[in-house]
Amino acid sequence: MTSTEAGWPELDYAAWQDSCATLHLWTQIVGKIRLAHAPLVNHWWQVPLYLTARGFTTSAMPRDTRTFQIDFDFIDHRLRIAVSDGRRASLPLVPCSVADFYGEVMGRLRALDLETRLWTMPVELADPIPFEEDRTHAAYDPAMVNRFWRALVQIDQVFAVFRSRFLGKVSPVHFFWGSFDLAVTRFSGLPAPPHPGAPNVADAVTREAYSHEVSSCGFWPGGGPIRHAAFYAYAYPEPAGFDQAPIKPDGAFFSTDLREFILPYDAVRQSASPDDTLLDFLQTTYEAAADLGTWDRHSLERERDPKSAA
C-alpha cells in the first residue's frame, strides 16, 4: 500500500491547538446528544462519531417514530441536522464560544421537535467548564480543521484494513469525542480484571470499556504530555514485558507515563509509504499484546487479506 504526500497533510498541533480545543468541546456536545438517544451498546460503542466524505457523523439516532443525524461538514464548514421526516437545519462552523455553539445547536433541535436534555459538563478533561458557561474556547481555523479531517480520512482507511485482518471481536473504527481520538480495538475474547480507573473519567465508564482483554490503537492530534499529533497502542491488561517488545517502525517508543507505545504522525507522513509504516506499527504492537498475553491468534486472525484473492 502506498500514499502520496498530498494525502497525508502536515499537522502542526501548535498551529491550531486553540481551534482543536474548541472543536473537541463542540464534538462533545454533539456526542452527548447521541449518548442521550442511542441504546447502550457494549464498551460504549453507541456514543462515538464516524468519519464521512465530508467530516463526522453521529449516524442515525432514534427519536420516537423518527430518526435524525447530526453531521460536521469540514469542507463547507457547517453543522447539519437531518430528520427522517424531511426537515433539516444547519449552522455555520465559524469562530464562536462553546456557550454560543451549544445554544445554537439546542435551539435548532427544539425547532425540529428534537429537544434534548444533556449533562452539560465536558468529560475526560481537567478543569471542565459547563457548555453553557464556556466563553473561553472560541477559536475555529477552517483550514486547520480541514487539514485535521483530511489526515483522519487517510488514517481511517489504514485502520479499516488493519481491522479487516481480525476474525475475533473488534470494534468499529470510530472517533471518541471524550478523548478526541480515532480508534480501533481488538479483543482476545476473555474477561479482564476490573479496570483501576483513569483521570477525569467515571469509574463506570472505564469498567464497561475495559470489561474484556484488549489490544487498542488510535490517533490523536496532540495535547497533554504528547504535544504533537501521534499514533498510540496499548494493551489492557498490560502483559509482562509489553513495554520492552520490539516495535516497528523506527521512531516508535514506549511512554512510561501513558503506558502506551507512541509513534509520531510525522514519522508516518514523511516515510516512503505512510500506509505501510502505520500498518507496521499497528501489527507489531498488536503482536506484542497478543503473544505476551497468550491470545489464541490462530482462531482470531485471517490467514491472508481477502483483497489479495483472485
Summary of the structure (lengths in Angstrom):
residues: 310
radius of gyration: 19.6
end to end distance: 17.4
largest distance: 58.3
contacts: 937
relative contact order: 0.14
helix: 36%
strand: 23%
